[in-house]
Amino acid sequence: MKKKTTKCYLYTRVSTSIQVEGYSLDAQRDKLRKYAAYKDMVIAGEYSDEGFSGKNIQGRAVRYHSRD
């Protein structure tokens, strides 16, 4: 029996320019990719919001993902 493939999307975000420099989006992506591989998930897309507040759920990446 064929195992069902689970798709996932990666979303990384930092809310301020200070965090962009201090907390690497690349490190977040790396951890998420490793988790997806561990869970045998297929990454269907990757999105990032750099310097957008979490108060506004309509960040640029969230809008892009909602179109996919």
C-alpha positions in Angstrom: 0.0 0.0 0.0 1.4 3.4 -1.0 2.0 5.8 1.8 0.0 9.1 1.6 2.3 12.1 0.9 1.8 15.1 3.2 2.5 18.5 1.8 3.6 21.4 4.0 4.5 25.0 3.6 7.4 26.7 5.4 6.8 30.1 6.9 9.5 32.1 8.6 9.1 35.6 10.1 10.8 38.2 12.1 8.9 41.3 13.1 11.6 44.0 13.3 14.8 44.9 11.4 16.8 44.2 14.6 15.4 40.6 14.7 16.1 40.2 11.0 19.8 40.7 11.8 19.7 38.9 15.2 17.6 35.9 14.5 18.4 34.3 11.2 15.6 33.4 8.8 18.1 30.9 7.3 18.3 29.2 10.7 14.5 29.0 10.9 14.3 27.6 7.4 17.0 25.0 8.2 15.1 23.8 11.3 11.8 23.6 9.4 13.3 21.7 6.5 14.9 19.2 8.9 11.5 18.8 10.6 9.7 18.2 7.3 12.3 15.6 6.3 12.0 13.9 9.7 8.2 13.7 9.2 8.5 12.6 5.5 6.7 15.8 4.4 7.0 17.3 0.9 7.7 21.0 1.0 5.2 22.6 -1.4 6.4 26.2 -0.8 8.5 28.5 1.4 7.5 32.0 2.5 9.1 34.7 4.6 8.0 37.9 6.1 11.0 40.1 7.1 10.2 42.9 9.5 6.4 42.5 9.6 4.5 42.6 12.9 2.6 39.4 13.9 -0.3 41.7 14.8 -1.2 41.9 11.2 -1.9 38.4 10.0 -2.1 39.7 6.4 1.7 39.8 6.1 3.1 39.6 2.6 3.9 35.9 2.8 0.5 34.9 4.2 -1.2 36.7 1.3 1.1 34.9 -1.2 0.3 31.5 0.4 -3.5 32.1 0.3 -3.2 32.5 -3.5 -1.4 29.1 -3.9 
